[in-house]
């Protein structure tokens, strides 16, 4: 990385979606954020419930966070 170039230290994004047919009818939220404990950035996922049909759907959301971190 270039010296004195600003960098994003952390990022937090909350995604939301309509309830699925098996939950209690509430909007589902998925929060993906980054932390750095000194050894480099890692990703954290928090949710009470997040339904998805394919692994690709979930990885696409993670990649959206990753792209913003790399700006």
Buried (B, 14 or more C-beta within 10 A) or exposed (E): EEEEEEEEEEBEBEBEEEEEEEEEEEEBBBBBBBEEEEEEBEEEEEEEEBBBEEEEEBEEBBEEBBEEBEE
